[in-house]
Amino acid sequence: MFYIIDLKSLEILLKGLSDFIDGKSRLLKEKHRKNATVFHYYQEIVRNWNKLNFIINKTTRSLKTKVDLDSHLKAHLYYSTYRIFQEKVPIRIIIQELKPSDKLLELLKKLTSFSWSRALEGKSFNESLSLEEAIPTFFIERLTPVFSKEFLIETIKSMNYTPTSLDVSFRINDLRFKNDRNTTCKFIIDDLRKEGIKSHQDKEVPFIYYTKNEFKSKLLSSEWYKKGYIILHDKASFLISQLLLPKSNELICDMCAAPGIKTSIIAQLSNNESKLIACEFNFKRLMQLKKLLKKLAVSNSFLLNVDSTIINNYFHNSFDKILIDAPCTGSGTFLNHPELKWRQNYEFLNQNLLLQSKMIESSLKLLKPGGILVYVTCSLYPEEGENQIKNILDYVDPLDLPHYFSPSYKIDGEPLKGTGRLFPSIHNTQGFFVSKLKKK
Ligand SMILES: C[S@@+](CC[C@H](N)C(=O)[O-])C[C@H]1O[C@@H](n2cnc3c(N)ncnc32)[C@H](O)[C@@H]1O
């Protein structure tokens, strides 16, 4: 039995792929993301882009006459190549679905002559890994100095499509509760179960629950979600926000706040009693932040539409605690954001490195002496993590991290104190660098 995609979904998918090819859009339009079939195929085709591209190029190059491929035809080819090579769907099913033109039919037939063993002959380890696992060589090169070969492969595989990626995690937001916390949590979980959404609680974080991907759309249409009692996000966001240990009346700055997941967790952890300044540079994202905080009943935040690299011009030695959830390459998030794989290069890395170091510099001026800095990035590259912190060790003292973080990469033969990591293959979260430091 092979899955047959309906005609309407196929049209939307091919248009989305064609826009991706033309560079018009890296993401599927919001309204189409709700169509599970379109979303699934779009994500998986983009996830495997270099691999599919390689097969298509090899095949078209071997044709006797040169073919001119426009983005419309290319979209059909990426879709067919994904179905034939990843899903092992027979070509007759694809022909039945696509009703191809003569030109496309000729290409499809030619595709089936492709052989991986022949195509990879003479390629280096990095090139073969890059093609077989659909990962940029730039990523492999960055991580080869800090990972063993086995861990590199394990990490790459865990960010491709695996059974564990079928889990959806959500948090119960108790800021909306009027009654006892435990009773209300139990009531929500029981009620979701009655609606057919089975879930189980995380072992370390009592507010985090998991359900299967198949229940996601039901969860999103539940009243609990619509009214802000539950919110979908990665467990990593909770573990990171928890590092701040926010308390009543502490003045806390979230320097990169939108869309507001961590801001809302900080508010929940302090029961809305800490004082939060949430900064965001991008106005559209600031509006998303505002909407989310309202929905989740966060009432302790003051929002600022500012460039956080220069807010030290307005505040000095003011904050008890600061969170920098810095803009980064997102190299730890390929499971959820496969499109980011194909943006990885030196230019993108260097842009982020500059922004990160300016933010760290600004945060050191904003913090009170003895204040706490939590700097994190959802990147696996040492440049955006350990190397950034190594540069400021004269100004900060490292603080201990909870046991559930893995040690950081080694710097001069030792993990760097006050820093750690979350890995997709170990923690079942997005990949993160985390650090907790005290201003001297
Ligand atoms: C990794 S995201 C933050 C995610 C957020 N902390 C959360 O948990 O939902 C980084 C954010 O920093 C913002 N940003 C980038 N440059 C900035 C700057 N110079 N000043 C303030 N915010 C900036 C981006 O627009 C983006 O929203």
The ligand as an SDF file (V2000), in Angstrom:
LIG
                    3D

 27 29  0  0  0  0  0  0  0  0999 V2000
   16.3650   32.7280   19.3470 C   0  0  0  0  0  0  0  0  0  0  0  0
   15.1660   33.9340   19.1100 S   0  0  0  0  0  0  0  0  0  0  0  0
   14.5210   34.1510   20.7380 C   0  0  0  0  0  0  0  0  0  0  0  0
   13.4940   33.1320   21.1360 C   0  0  0  0  0  0  0  0  0  0  0  0
   12.7860   33.4830   22.4480 C   0  0  0  0  0  0  0  0  0  0  0  0
   13.7260   33.7080   23.5200 N   0  0  0  0  0  0  0  0  0  0  0  0
   11.7930   32.4390   22.8700 C   0  0  0  0  0  0  0  0  0  0  0  0
   12.0820   31.6170   23.7370 O   0  0  0  0  0  0  0  0  0  0  0  0
   10.6750   32.4250   22.3290 O   0  0  0  0  0  0  0  0  0  0  0  0
   16.1490   35.3820   18.9410 C   0  0  0  0  0  0  0  0  0  0  0  0
   15.3430   36.6480   18.8530 C   0  0  0  0  0  0  0  0  0  0  0  0
   16.2600   37.7480   18.9270 O   0  0  0  0  0  0  0  0  0  0  0  0
   15.7760   38.7810   18.1010 C   0  0  0  0  0  0  0  0  0  0  0  0
   16.8940   39.6960   17.8140 N   0  0  0  0  0  0  0  0  0  0  0  0
   17.8380   39.6120   16.8400 C   0  0  0  0  0  0  0  0  0  0  0  0
   18.6860   40.6520   16.9180 N   0  0  0  0  0  0  0  0  0  0  0  0
   18.2900   41.4120   17.9610 C   0  0  0  0  0  0  0  0  0  0  0  0
   18.7650   42.6240   18.5360 C   0  0  0  0  0  0  0  0  0  0  0  0
   19.8370   43.2370   18.0590 N   0  0  0  0  0  0  0  0  0  0  0  0
   18.1060   43.1270   19.6050 N   0  0  0  0  0  0  0  0  0  0  0  0
   17.0050   42.4990   20.1020 C   0  0  0  0  0  0  0  0  0  0  0  0
   16.5180   41.3710   19.5930 N   0  0  0  0  0  0  0  0  0  0  0  0
   17.1450   40.8170   18.5370 C   0  0  0  0  0  0  0  0  0  0  0  0
   15.2490   38.0400   16.8810 C   0  0  0  0  0  0  0  0  0  0  0  0
   14.3520   38.8540   16.1510 O   0  0  0  0  0  0  0  0  0  0  0  0
   14.5860   36.8310   17.5380 C   0  0  0  0  0  0  0  0  0  0  0  0
   13.2400   37.1190   17.8020 O   0  0  0  0  0  0  0  0  0  0  0  0
  1  2  1  0
  2  3  1  0
  2 10  1  0
  3  4  1  0
  4  5  1  0
  5  6  1  0
  5  7  1  0
  7  8  2  0
  7  9  1  0
 10 11  1  0
 11 12  1  0
 11 26  1  0
 12 13  1  0
 13 14  1  0
 13 24  1  0
 14 15  1  0
 14 23  1  0
 15 16  2  0
 16 17  1  0
 17 18  1  0
 17 23  2  0
 18 19  1  0
 18 20  2  0
 20 21  1  0
 21 22  2  0
 22 23  1  0
 24 25  1  0
 24 26  1  0
 26 27  1  0
M  CHG  2   2   1   9  -1
M  END
$$$$
